[in-house]
């Protein structure tokens, strides 16, 4: 590219290299304290230069990249990948992610039978003898 730049705004650079989908998401991440440049929390207008380490916490994952080239316009994925060196830890495997049980809105609390079936499904030990009046010290 002609006219290589020396520096750029961090929110613009994060968006340009496709670490976030939109520039406003990148700006919000900066304002929320989810972006660090060389270990320091930064605002969206912070200047980023070649060699800086940018850490971005986004979508439940931390991305660690070292700036290799400054761009301010969004480019294709292949070109964007050349603009940084990715030092991020690998994403967790899919089976390690915790699935959250969802109940229908307005369904209320689970019944005793439903709780027992949930416990069996999750492999929790069943507790016998937890009836009415048992286990209480007088």
C-alpha positions in Angstrom: 0.0 0.0 0.0 1.3 3.5 -0.8 1.5 6.1 1.9 2.3 3.9 4.9 1.1 5.4 8.1 3.1 5.7 11.3 0.2 5.6 13.8 -3.6 5.2 14.0 -6.3 5.3 16.6 -6.6 2.0 18.5 -10.3 1.5 17.9 -9.9 2.2 14.2 -7.0 -0.2 13.9 -8.8 -3.0 15.8 -11.7 -2.7 13.5 -9.5 -2.5 10.4 -7.7 -5.7 11.1 -11.0 -7.5 11.8 -10.7 -8.2 15.5 -14.2 -6.7 15.9 -17.1 -6.5 13.5 -17.8 -2.8 13.8 -15.8 0.3 14.9 -18.4 1.1 17.5 -17.9 -2.3 19.1 -14.1 -1.5 19.2 -14.8 1.9 20.8 -17.1 0.4 23.4 -14.5 -2.2 24.2 -12.0 0.6 24.8 -14.3 2.6 26.9 -15.2 -0.5 29.0 -11.6 -1.2 29.8 -11.3 -4.3 27.6 -8.5 -3.0 25.5 -4.9 -2.7 26.7 -1.9 -1.4 24.7 1.4 -2.4 26.2 -0.3 -3.4 29.5 -2.2 0.0 29.9 -6.0 0.4 29.5 -6.6 2.9 26.7 -9.3 5.1 25.4 -10.6 4.8 21.8 -8.4 7.7 20.5 -5.2 6.2 21.9 -2.4 6.1 19.2 -1.1 2.6 18.3 2.2 2.2 16.5 4.1 -0.7 15.0 5.5 -3.0 17.7 2.8 -2.3 20.3 1.1 -5.2 22.0 -2.7 -4.9 21.9 -4.9 -7.1 24.2 -8.6 -7.2 23.5 -11.2 -9.1 25.6 -14.1 -9.7 23.3 -16.8 -12.4 23.0 -15.5 -14.3 26.1 -11.9 -14.6 24.7 -8.7 -12.6 25.0 -6.9 -11.8 21.9 -3.2 -10.8 22.1 -1.7 -9.3 19.0 1.5 -7.4 18.1 1.1 -4.6 15.6 3.0 -5.3 12.4 1.5 -2.7 10.1 -0.7 0.3 10.6 -3.9 0.5 8.5 -7.1 2.6 9.0 -9.3 1.2 6.3 -11.0 -2.1 6.5 -9.4 -4.7 4.2 -9.9 -8.3 3.3 -9.2 -11.0 5.9 -6.0 -12.2 4.2 -4.5 -8.7 4.1 -5.7 -7.9 7.7 -3.9 -11.1 9.0 -0.6 -9.7 7.7 -1.0 -6.5 9.8 -0.5 -8.2 13.2 1.3 -11.2 14.8 -1.3 -13.2 16.8 0.0 -14.4 20.2 -3.4 -15.3 21.6 -3.9 -18.4 23.6 -5.9 -21.0 21.7 -9.7 -20.8 22.2 -11.2 -23.4 24.6 -12.5 -26.6 22.9 -16.3 -26.6 22.3 -17.0 -29.4 24.8 -15.4 -27.4 27.6 -17.8 -24.5 27.3 -20.6 -24.7 29.8 -24.1 -25.0 28.4 -26.8 -23.1 30.3 -30.2 -24.7 30.8 -33.0 -22.5 29.6 -36.5 -22.6 30.9 -39.5 -21.2 29.1 -40.4 -17.7 30.3 -43.2 -17.9 32.9 -42.7 -21.6 33.6 -41.8 -20.9 37.2 -39.4 -23.0 39.3 -38.8 -26.6 38.5 -40.8 -29.2 40.3 -39.3 -31.8 42.5 -39.5 -34.4 39.7 -37.8 -32.0 37.3 -35.1 -31.2 39.8 -34.4 -34.9 40.2 -34.2 -35.5 36.5 -31.9 -32.5 36.1 -29.6 -33.9 38.8 -29.5 -37.3 37.1 -28.7 -35.6 33.8 -25.9 -33.6 35.3 -24.6 -36.7 37.2 -25.1 -35.2 40.6 -25.4 -37.7 43.5 -28.9 -38.2 44.7 -29.5 -37.5 48.4 -31.7 -40.1 50.0 -33.6 -39.5 53.3 -34.2 -35.8 52.8 -37.8 -36.0 53.6 -40.0 -33.9 55.8 -38.9 -33.8 59.4 -35.8 -35.9 58.9 -32.3 -34.6 59.6 -33.5 -31.8 61.9 -31.9 -31.6 65.4 -34.3 -30.8 68.2 
